[in-house]
Amino acid sequence: MATTPSANNRKLLGRLSLPERNFVADALRTETVGGVLLLVAAVAALVWANTPLRDSYASVSQFHLGPSALGLNLSVQHWAADGLLAVFFFVAGIELKRELVAGDLRDPKAAILPVVAAVCGMAVPALVYTLTNAIGGGSLGGWAVPTATDIAFALAVLAVIGTSLPSALRAFLLTLAVVDDLFAILIIAIFFTDHIDFGALGGAVVGLGVFWVLLRKGVRGWYVYVPLALVIWGLMHNSGVHATISGVAMGLMLRCHPHEGEEHSPGEHIEHLVRPLSAGLAVPLFALFSAGVVVSGGAIGDVFTRPETLGVVLGLVVGKAVGIFGGTWLAARFTRASLSEDLVWPDVLAVASLAGIGFTVSLLIGELAFKNDPVLTDEVKAAVLIGSLIAAVLATTLLKVRNAKYRALYEAEELDEDSDGIPDIYEQNNPAYHLRMAEIHERKAAEHRRLAEVAGGASEENDGPA
């Protein structure tokens, strides 16, 4: 995201507006906690799948439940991928809608940077994968695997390494992930739909229409929308179109701009309620039943020798960094915008490297791309894990170099000396703020004068005759 101070002097990755800063801070706080849970779930899955308990992992993952008559007798792993991730994409849909109608993406000039960066950040990894497999004679079917960015995992890495990125870079990363999720769901819908049951798809479309009408009529109550959402999801699943599409569609239908008298729009309110469920439960459970691949020295070696898996690793590590950095540079070059004075281009490269962590959606696309080859599916999952790990280490190294600068910028953004709940940096043009600060400094000066007099009196006593 980028602010737009003036038409002739636009800044890339400049300071966010206060409402946008507050929204980003709240969203990233939840995603960071969810990212830590995601990390724990991934480690648990790897441990579970690589110990004597590995047979129980397979048994639980492949255990089927659900009504067969409705076409929903699915494995636990399938429920996690199609069911729980629908909640994740529902939140992604709300995020995208909010960005388009109330966030920085509503301004086409401000939207250029994250959109171009995200598109390049998906196109270049796909190209890297394709070239690697064309040269190595591998399957081109996994071209979409390294295109995704996992914002929760990326934020978990930031939390673990203790880096306080300034809000503009965090917002840029969040917006990249939102646009990334949109294109990921389009890729899933277009390229990974083998057959379509038009009757079920028509029923899902009718259900979405009812959902939209109820929203426009102002009907409220979870007991109305949750059963309807489940019906829409079930019909979408049976149509052959990936069921997570229903989550995005419903998220995009919510109103995300507040009416007069409303503190928050319905979309923002629902996102605030559902995001913890998505980040804290749905995504970690998906990771638990998708990241459990058998890891051995031979398997790791195969990741770097087989073209499909090598393409995934190179796509995440090299493709993401080059694509996002190059897209950002091109956006700056052709819009004649300058980078914020507080940042340098290596900062953009560090964030671009962090976006190479493509865990959740990459695992999902890997399952879809090679669903007829279980061995290759597991190998691609291992490649996603290794590629994400390498990207995390590379980003950590780059971010640590500038960590002192980031921390200073972050602390300046958070400073609130007058304790009014608004960071001081946003009140420099507010006369009332300066009057409050003058009173604070006068009180401090008076206290220092009193202490000086006390210290002076004590010094005179000590200097008197014995």
RAQUISUL-V68764 format. One record per helix or strand of 2 or more residues. SS is the DSSP state (2 for helix, 1 for strand). FROM is the first residue (numbers start at 1). TO is the last residue. If there is no record, write none. Layout:
{{SS/FROM/TO} {SS/FROM/TO}}
//
This chain:
{{1/11/12} {2/18/49} {2/54/61} {1/64/65} {2/68/70} {1/74/75} {2/76/101} {2/104/106} {2/108/136} {2/140/142} {2/145/147} {2/151/161} {2/167/191} {2/198/216} {2/222/239} {2/244/253} {2/266/290} {2/297/303} {2/307/335} {1/338/339} {2/345/354} {2/360/369} {2/374/401} {2/403/414} {2/424/426} {2/431/463}}
//
